Every structure is written in C-alpha cells, then in structure tokens.
Amino acid sequence: MTKWLIKCSKCGNERILEVSFNLYLVGGGRIYLYCPRCKSNQFHVVVARVGEHEAQQGE
Ligand SMILES: [Zn+2]
C-alpha cells in the first residue's frame, strides 16, 4: 500500500489516501472521490507520495 497526500481542488482540504496503485499513473495526478468537507465528490490533486519506503511490487 502506498500513502498519498491529496488535496481537494475545490476547498483545499488535504488528507492522506492509502491505495495499492500509483495515483500518478492511474489518475494522471488527479482523482475523483468523496470529500468530507465538501460533502460531495470532488477532484483531488495528488500532492505527493507519503512515506520513505518504495513499494517495489511492479505495476
Ligand atoms: Zn473539498
């Protein structure tokens, strides 16, 4: 699992998302999901990958 720092493009709320895939590759740097602050689905910008370890498990 990889942790990503994502930021809501609407309200700017930052949060950590833990997923098993590379968000840069899958979403092209953006991901559309639920924002608890907006209380609706919004585009989130992928800010950074969180954590030091590299998950080497292929694509
Ligand atoms: Zn939001």
PDB file of the backbone (N, CA, C, O) and the ligand in Angstrom, with CONECT records:
HET     ZN  A 101       1
ATOM      1  N   MET A   1       0.841  -1.193   0.000  1.00  0.00           N
ATOM      2  CA  MET A   1       0.000   0.000   0.000  1.00  0.00           C
ATOM      3  C   MET A   1       0.876   1.242   0.000  1.00  0.00           C
ATOM      4  O   MET A   1       1.940   1.281   0.617  1.00  0.00           O
ATOM      5  N   THR A   2       0.411   2.226  -0.689  1.00  0.00           N
ATOM      6  CA  THR A   2       1.132   3.486  -0.759  1.00  0.00           C
ATOM      7  C   THR A   2       0.232   4.609  -0.249  1.00  0.00           C
ATOM      8  O   THR A   2      -0.952   4.679  -0.578  1.00  0.00           O
ATOM      9  N   LYS A   3       0.820   5.476   0.557  1.00  0.00           N
ATOM     10  CA  LYS A   3       0.063   6.614   1.065  1.00  0.00           C
ATOM     11  C   LYS A   3       0.337   7.838   0.205  1.00  0.00           C
ATOM     12  O   LYS A   3       1.474   8.130  -0.164  1.00  0.00           O
ATOM     13  N   TRP A   4      -0.745   8.541  -0.099  1.00  0.00           N
ATOM     14  CA  TRP A   4      -0.640   9.726  -0.934  1.00  0.00           C
ATOM     15  C   TRP A   4      -1.260  10.908  -0.216  1.00  0.00           C
ATOM     16  O   TRP A   4      -2.295  10.784   0.439  1.00  0.00           O
ATOM     17  N   LEU A   5      -0.619  12.044  -0.346  1.00  0.00           N
ATOM     18  CA  LEU A   5      -1.211  13.281   0.147  1.00  0.00           C
ATOM     19  C   LEU A   5      -2.018  13.890  -0.997  1.00  0.00           C
ATOM     20  O   LEU A   5      -1.476  14.254  -2.040  1.00  0.00           O
ATOM     21  N   ILE A   6      -3.307  13.989  -0.776  1.00  0.00           N
ATOM     22  CA  ILE A   6      -4.171  14.540  -1.810  1.00  0.00           C
ATOM     23  C   ILE A   6      -4.858  15.790  -1.282  1.00  0.00           C
ATOM     24  O   ILE A   6      -5.013  15.965  -0.073  1.00  0.00           O
ATOM     25  N   LYS A   7      -5.262  16.641  -2.189  1.00  0.00           N
ATOM     26  CA  LYS A   7      -5.846  17.920  -1.822  1.00  0.00           C
ATOM     27  C   LYS A   7      -7.082  18.157  -2.669  1.00  0.00           C
ATOM     28  O   LYS A   7      -7.042  18.057  -3.895  1.00  0.00           O
ATOM     29  N   CYS A   8      -8.173  18.471  -2.002  1.00  0.00           N
ATOM     30  CA  CYS A   8      -9.416  18.753  -2.712  1.00  0.00           C
ATOM     31  C   CYS A   8      -9.233  20.012  -3.558  1.00  0.00           C
ATOM     32  O   CYS A   8      -8.803  21.052  -3.060  1.00  0.00           O
ATOM     33  N   SER A   9      -9.563  19.903  -4.827  1.00  0.00           N
ATOM     34  CA  SER A   9      -9.368  21.045  -5.726  1.00  0.00           C
ATOM     35  C   SER A   9     -10.410  22.127  -5.501  1.00  0.00           C
ATOM     36  O   SER A   9     -10.281  23.235  -6.021  1.00  0.00           O
ATOM     37  N   LYS A  10     -11.444  21.812  -4.727  1.00  0.00           N
ATOM     38  CA  LYS A  10     -12.493  22.798  -4.502  1.00  0.00           C
ATOM     39  C   LYS A  10     -12.275  23.574  -3.198  1.00  0.00           C
ATOM     40  O   LYS A  10     -12.271  24.805  -3.195  1.00  0.00           O
ATOM     41  N   CYS A  11     -12.092  22.834  -2.077  1.00  0.00           N
ATOM     42  CA  CYS A  11     -11.991  23.502  -0.779  1.00  0.00           C
ATOM     43  C   CYS A  11     -10.565  23.528  -0.246  1.00  0.00           C
ATOM     44  O   CYS A  11     -10.282  24.230   0.725  1.00  0.00           O
ATOM     45  N   GLY A  12      -9.660  22.768  -0.871  1.00  0.00           N
ATOM     46  CA  GLY A  12      -8.274  22.780  -0.446  1.00  0.00           C
ATOM     47  C   GLY A  12      -7.967  21.877   0.731  1.00  0.00           C
ATOM     48  O   GLY A  12      -6.856  21.896   1.259  1.00  0.00           O
ATOM     49  N   ASN A  13      -8.939  21.090   1.142  1.00  0.00           N
ATOM     50  CA  ASN A  13      -8.741  20.175   2.259  1.00  0.00           C
ATOM     51  C   ASN A  13      -7.735  19.080   1.887  1.00  0.00           C
ATOM     52  O   ASN A  13      -7.894  18.394   0.877  1.00  0.00           O
ATOM     53  N   GLU A  14      -6.700  18.928   2.717  1.00  0.00           N
ATOM     54  CA  GLU A  14      -5.682  17.918   2.456  1.00  0.00           C
ATOM     55  C   GLU A  14      -5.915  16.699   3.327  1.00  0.00           C
ATOM     56  O   GLU A  14      -6.304  16.814   4.489  1.00  0.00           O
ATOM     57  N   ARG A  15      -5.674  15.542   2.759  1.00  0.00           N
ATOM     58  CA  ARG A  15      -5.846  14.306   3.507  1.00  0.00           C
ATOM     59  C   ARG A  15      -4.956  13.227   2.927  1.00  0.00           C
ATOM     60  O   ARG A  15      -4.415  13.356   1.829  1.00  0.00           O
ATOM     61  N   ILE A  16      -4.821  12.159   3.697  1.00  0.00           N
ATOM     62  CA  ILE A  16      -3.997  11.033   3.267  1.00  0.00           C
ATOM     63  C   ILE A  16      -4.895   9.946   2.695  1.00  0.00           C
ATOM     64  O   ILE A  16      -5.906   9.573   3.291  1.00  0.00           O
ATOM     65  N   LEU A  17      -4.513   9.459   1.552  1.00  0.00           N
ATOM     66  CA  LEU A  17      -5.234   8.359   0.927  1.00  0.00           C
ATOM     67  C   LEU A  17      -4.268   7.192   0.759  1.00  0.00           C
ATOM     68  O   LEU A  17      -3.163   7.350   0.239  1.00  0.00           O
ATOM     69  N   GLU A  18      -4.703   6.021   1.206  1.00  0.00           N
ATOM     70  CA  GLU A  18      -3.843   4.844   1.111  1.00  0.00           C
ATOM     71  C   GLU A  18      -4.431   3.889   0.079  1.00  0.00           C
ATOM     72  O   GLU A  18      -5.533   3.367   0.252  1.00  0.00           O
ATOM     73  N   VAL A  19      -3.692   3.672  -0.976  1.00  0.00           N
ATOM     74  CA  VAL A  19      -4.167   2.812  -2.055  1.00  0.00           C
ATOM     75  C   VAL A  19      -3.032   1.906  -2.511  1.00  0.00           C
ATOM     76  O   VAL A  19      -1.873   2.124  -2.158  1.00  0.00           O
ATOM     77  N   SER A  20      -3.366   0.907  -3.283  1.00  0.00           N
ATOM     78  CA  SER A  20      -2.376  -0.073  -3.707  1.00  0.00           C
ATOM     79  C   SER A  20      -1.842   0.208  -5.097  1.00  0.00           C
ATOM     80  O   SER A  20      -1.061  -0.579  -5.631  1.00  0.00           O
ATOM     81  N   PHE A  21      -2.250   1.307  -5.685  1.00  0.00           N
ATOM     82  CA  PHE A  21      -1.776   1.610  -7.029  1.00  0.00           C
ATOM     83  C   PHE A  21      -1.179   3.004  -7.084  1.00  0.00           C
ATOM     84  O   PHE A  21      -1.339   3.807  -6.165  1.00  0.00           O
ATOM     85  N   ASN A  22      -0.491   3.271  -8.175  1.00  0.00           N
ATOM     86  CA  ASN A  22       0.183   4.550  -8.348  1.00  0.00           C
ATOM     87  C   ASN A  22      -0.804   5.591  -8.878  1.00  0.00           C
ATOM     88  O   ASN A  22      -1.265   5.505 -10.016  1.00  0.00           O
ATOM     89  N   LEU A  23      -1.113   6.559  -8.047  1.00  0.00           N
ATOM     90  CA  LEU A  23      -2.104   7.568  -8.437  1.00  0.00           C
ATOM     91  C   LEU A  23      -1.626   8.438  -9.583  1.00  0.00           C
ATOM     92  O   LEU A  23      -2.427   8.954 -10.363  1.00  0.00           O
ATOM     93  N   TYR A  24      -0.322   8.597  -9.678  1.00  0.00           N
ATOM     94  CA  TYR A  24       0.209   9.403 -10.774  1.00  0.00           C
ATOM     95  C   TYR A  24      -0.099   8.741 -12.116  1.00  0.00           C
ATOM     96  O   TYR A  24      -0.381   9.412 -13.109  1.00  0.00           O
ATOM     97  N   LEU A  25      -0.039   7.415 -12.121  1.00  0.00           N
ATOM     98  CA  LEU A  25      -0.270   6.684 -13.359  1.00  0.00           C
ATOM     99  C   LEU A  25      -1.756   6.510 -13.632  1.00  0.00           C
ATOM    100  O   LEU A  25      -2.213   6.689 -14.760  1.00  0.00           O
ATOM    101  N   VAL A  26      -2.504   6.163 -12.598  1.00  0.00           N
ATOM    102  CA  VAL A  26      -3.919   5.829 -12.781  1.00  0.00           C
ATOM    103  C   VAL A  26      -4.760   7.070 -13.046  1.00  0.00           C
ATOM    104  O   VAL A  26      -5.584   7.091 -13.961  1.00  0.00           O
ATOM    105  N   GLY A  27      -4.548   8.091 -12.246  1.00  0.00           N
ATOM    106  CA  GLY A  27      -5.420   9.261 -12.342  1.00  0.00           C
ATOM    107  C   GLY A  27      -4.811  10.425 -13.082  1.00  0.00           C
ATOM    108  O   GLY A  27      -5.455  11.460 -13.255  1.00  0.00           O
ATOM    109  N   GLY A  28      -3.583  10.270 -13.519  1.00  0.00           N
ATOM    110  CA  GLY A  28      -2.918  11.373 -14.181  1.00  0.00           C
ATOM    111  C   GLY A  28      -2.703  12.554 -13.253  1.00  0.00           C
ATOM    112  O   GLY A  28      -2.692  13.705 -13.689  1.00  0.00           O
ATOM    113  N   GLY A  29      -2.530  12.258 -11.947  1.00  0.00           N
ATOM    114  CA  GLY A  29      -2.292  13.319 -10.979  1.00  0.00           C
ATOM    115  C   GLY A  29      -3.568  13.858 -10.343  1.00  0.00           C
ATOM    116  O   GLY A  29      -3.521  14.735  -9.480  1.00  0.00           O
ATOM    117  N   ARG A  30      -4.692  13.334 -10.772  1.00  0.00           N
ATOM    118  CA  ARG A  30      -5.958  13.746 -10.174  1.00  0.00           C
ATOM    119  C   ARG A  30      -6.784  12.503  -9.866  1.00  0.00           C
ATOM    120  O   ARG A  30      -6.674  11.474 -10.532  1.00  0.00           O
ATOM    121  N   ILE A  31      -7.607  12.633  -8.844  1.00  0.00           N
ATOM    122  CA  ILE A  31      -8.505  11.530  -8.529  1.00  0.00           C
ATOM    123  C   ILE A  31      -9.834  12.106  -8.060  1.00  0.00           C
ATOM    124  O   ILE A  31      -9.893  13.101  -7.336  1.00  0.00           O
ATOM    125  N   TYR A  32     -10.882  11.451  -8.494  1.00  0.00           N
ATOM    126  CA  TYR A  32     -12.232  11.932  -8.197  1.00  0.00           C
ATOM    127  C   TYR A  32     -12.822  11.080  -7.093  1.00  0.00           C
ATOM    128  O   TYR A  32     -13.116   9.902  -7.297  1.00  0.00           O
ATOM    129  N   LEU A  33     -12.996  11.676  -5.921  1.00  0.00           N
ATOM    130  CA  LEU A  33     -13.566  10.914  -4.820  1.00  0.00           C
ATOM    131  C   LEU A  33     -14.255  11.837  -3.819  1.00  0.00           C
ATOM    132  O   LEU A  33     -14.288  13.058  -3.973  1.00  0.00           O
ATOM    133  N   TYR A  34     -14.794  11.207  -2.805  1.00  0.00           N
ATOM    134  CA  TYR A  34     -15.601  11.940  -1.834  1.00  0.00           C
ATOM    135  C   TYR A  34     -14.754  12.844  -0.948  1.00  0.00           C
ATOM    136  O   TYR A  34     -13.736  12.410  -0.408  1.00  0.00           O
ATOM    137  N   CYS A  35     -15.163  14.074  -0.800  1.00  0.00           N
ATOM    138  CA  CYS A  35     -14.512  14.992   0.123  1.00  0.00           C
ATOM    139  C   CYS A  35     -15.437  15.208   1.315  1.00  0.00           C
ATOM    140  O   CYS A  35     -16.567  15.666   1.145  1.00  0.00           O
ATOM    141  N   PRO A  36     -14.966  14.881   2.531  1.00  0.00           N
ATOM    142  CA  PRO A  36     -15.821  15.027   3.712  1.00  0.00           C
ATOM    143  C   PRO A  36     -16.145  16.474   4.037  1.00  0.00           C
ATOM    144  O   PRO A  36     -17.161  16.757   4.671  1.00  0.00           O
ATOM    145  N   ARG A  37     -15.296  17.384   3.613  1.00  0.00           N
ATOM    146  CA  ARG A  37     -15.564  18.786   3.899  1.00  0.00           C
ATOM    147  C   ARG A  37     -16.611  19.352   2.932  1.00  0.00           C
ATOM    148  O   ARG A  37     -17.513  20.086   3.337  1.00  0.00           O
ATOM    149  N   CYS A  38     -16.478  18.999   1.649  1.00  0.00           N
ATOM    150  CA  CYS A  38     -17.463  19.441   0.661  1.00  0.00           C
ATOM    151  C   CYS A  38     -18.742  18.614   0.742  1.00  0.00           C
ATOM    152  O   CYS A  38     -19.797  19.014   0.248  1.00  0.00           O
ATOM    153  N   LYS A  39     -18.620  17.455   1.376  1.00  0.00           N
ATOM    154  CA  LYS A  39     -19.741  16.512   1.471  1.00  0.00           C
ATOM    155  C   LYS A  39     -20.268  16.127   0.096  1.00  0.00           C
ATOM    156  O   LYS A  39     -21.469  15.941  -0.103  1.00  0.00           O
ATOM    157  N   SER A  40     -19.344  16.013  -0.840  1.00  0.00           N
ATOM    158  CA  SER A  40     -19.693  15.576  -2.186  1.00  0.00           C
ATOM    159  C   SER A  40     -18.421  15.113  -2.884  1.00  0.00           C
ATOM    160  O   SER A  40     -17.317  15.318  -2.379  1.00  0.00           O
ATOM    161  N   ASN A  41     -18.577  14.494  -4.036  1.00  0.00           N
ATOM    162  CA  ASN A  41     -17.423  14.052  -4.792  1.00  0.00           C
ATOM    163  C   ASN A  41     -16.782  15.229  -5.509  1.00  0.00           C
ATOM    164  O   ASN A  41     -17.454  16.022  -6.170  1.00  0.00           O
ATOM    165  N   GLN A  42     -15.462  15.321  -5.362  1.00  0.00           N
ATOM    166  CA  GLN A  42     -14.713  16.413  -5.979  1.00  0.00           C
ATOM    167  C   GLN A  42     -13.399  15.872  -6.533  1.00  0.00           C
ATOM    168  O   GLN A  42     -12.929  14.811  -6.122  1.00  0.00           O
ATOM    169  N   PHE A  43     -12.822  16.605  -7.459  1.00  0.00           N
ATOM    170  CA  PHE A  43     -11.493  16.237  -7.929  1.00  0.00           C
ATOM    171  C   PHE A  43     -10.473  16.567  -6.851  1.00  0.00           C
ATOM    172  O   PHE A  43     -10.521  17.633  -6.237  1.00  0.00           O
ATOM    173  N   HIS A  44      -9.557  15.645  -6.631  1.00  0.00           N
ATOM    174  CA  HIS A  44      -8.471  15.840  -5.685  1.00  0.00           C
ATOM    175  C   HIS A  44      -7.153  15.799  -6.446  1.00  0.00           C
ATOM    176  O   HIS A  44      -6.939  14.923  -7.285  1.00  0.00           O
ATOM    177  N   VAL A  45      -6.285  16.733  -6.156  1.00  0.00           N
ATOM    178  CA  VAL A  45      -4.970  16.777  -6.779  1.00  0.00           C
ATOM    179  C   VAL A  45      -4.006  15.947  -5.944  1.00  0.00           C
ATOM    180  O   VAL A  45      -3.982  16.054  -4.718  1.00  0.00           O
ATOM    181  N   VAL A  46      -3.222  15.128  -6.608  1.00  0.00           N
ATOM    182  CA  VAL A  46      -2.212  14.349  -5.906  1.00  0.00           C
ATOM    183  C   VAL A  46      -1.025  15.257  -5.621  1.00  0.00           C
ATOM    184  O   VAL A  46      -0.325  15.682  -6.541  1.00  0.00           O
ATOM    185  N   VAL A  47      -0.797  15.553  -4.335  1.00  0.00           N
ATOM    186  CA  VAL A  47       0.262  16.482  -3.948  1.00  0.00           C
ATOM    187  C   VAL A  47       1.605  15.771  -3.877  1.00  0.00           C
ATOM    188  O   VAL A  47       2.595  16.240  -4.438  1.00  0.00           O
ATOM    189  N   ALA A  48       1.633  14.647  -3.191  1.00  0.00           N
ATOM    190  CA  ALA A  48       2.899  13.948  -3.001  1.00  0.00           C
ATOM    191  C   ALA A  48       2.653  12.525  -2.542  1.00  0.00           C
ATOM    192  O   ALA A  48       1.576  12.178  -2.057  1.00  0.00           O
ATOM    193  N   ARG A  49       3.675  11.720  -2.708  1.00  0.00           N
ATOM    194  CA  ARG A  49       3.657  10.389  -2.122  1.00  0.00           C
ATOM    195  C   ARG A  49       4.196  10.511  -0.701  1.00  0.00           C
ATOM    196  O   ARG A  49       5.198  11.188  -0.471  1.00  0.00           O
ATOM    197  N   VAL A  50       3.542   9.867   0.239  1.00  0.00           N
ATOM    198  CA  VAL A  50       3.914   9.957   1.641  1.00  0.00           C
ATOM    199  C   VAL A  50       4.682   8.708   2.044  1.00  0.00           C
ATOM    200  O   VAL A  50       4.331   7.594   1.653  1.00  0.00           O
ATOM    201  N   GLY A  51       5.728   8.906   2.826  1.00  0.00           N
ATOM    202  CA  GLY A  51       6.490   7.761   3.325  1.00  0.00           C
ATOM    203  C   GLY A  51       7.798   7.607   2.588  1.00  0.00           C
ATOM    204  O   GLY A  51       7.939   8.027   1.439  1.00  0.00           O
ATOM    205  N   GLU A  52       8.751   7.000   3.266  1.00  0.00           N
ATOM    206  CA  GLU A  52      10.093   6.898   2.715  1.00  0.00           C
ATOM    207  C   GLU A  52      10.295   5.644   1.884  1.00  0.00           C
ATOM    208  O   GLU A  52      11.022   5.656   0.890  1.00  0.00           O
ATOM    209  N   HIS A  53       9.648   4.563   2.295  1.00  0.00           N
ATOM    210  CA  HIS A  53       9.890   3.278   1.637  1.00  0.00           C
ATOM    211  C   HIS A  53       9.283   3.250   0.243  1.00  0.00           C
ATOM    212  O   HIS A  53       8.206   3.796   0.004  1.00  0.00           O
ATOM    213  N   GLU A  54       9.983   2.614  -0.652  1.00  0.00           N
ATOM    214  CA  GLU A  54       9.493   2.440  -2.015  1.00  0.00           C
ATOM    215  C   GLU A  54       8.829   1.090  -2.136  1.00  0.00           C
ATOM    216  O   GLU A  54       9.447   0.068  -1.839  1.00  0.00           O
ATOM    217  N   ALA A  55       7.615   1.068  -2.556  1.00  0.00           N
ATOM    218  CA  ALA A  55       6.914  -0.195  -2.737  1.00  0.00           C
ATOM    219  C   ALA A  55       7.268  -0.774  -4.099  1.00  0.00           C
ATOM    220  O   ALA A  55       6.775  -0.324  -5.133  1.00  0.00           O
ATOM    221  N   GLN A  56       8.117  -1.762  -4.077  1.00  0.00           N
ATOM    222  CA  GLN A  56       8.559  -2.377  -5.324  1.00  0.00           C
ATOM    223  C   GLN A  56       7.759  -3.642  -5.586  1.00  0.00           C
ATOM    224  O   GLN A  56       8.201  -4.742  -5.253  1.00  0.00           O
ATOM    225  N   GLN A  57       6.617  -3.494  -6.165  1.00  0.00           N
ATOM    226  CA  GLN A  57       5.809  -4.669  -6.445  1.00  0.00           C
ATOM    227  C   GLN A  57       5.292  -4.643  -7.878  1.00  0.00           C
ATOM    228  O   GLN A  57       4.276  -5.265  -8.190  1.00  0.00           O
ATOM    229  N   GLY A  58       5.980  -3.934  -8.731  1.00  0.00           N
ATOM    230  CA  GLY A  58       5.602  -3.897 -10.119  1.00  0.00           C
ATOM    231  C   GLY A  58       4.351  -3.084 -10.346  1.00  0.00           C
ATOM    232  O   GLY A  58       3.799  -2.477  -9.428  1.00  0.00           O
ATOM    233  N   GLU A  59       3.920  -3.086 -11.579  1.00  0.00           N
ATOM    234  CA  GLU A  59       2.721  -2.314 -11.908  1.00  0.00           C
ATOM    235  C   GLU A  59       1.524  -3.209 -11.994  1.00  0.00           C
ATOM    236  O   GLU A  59       0.419  -2.739 -12.262  1.00  0.00           O
TER     237      GLU A  59
HETATM  238 ZN    ZN A 101     -13.470  19.570  -0.614  1.00  0.00          ZN2+
END
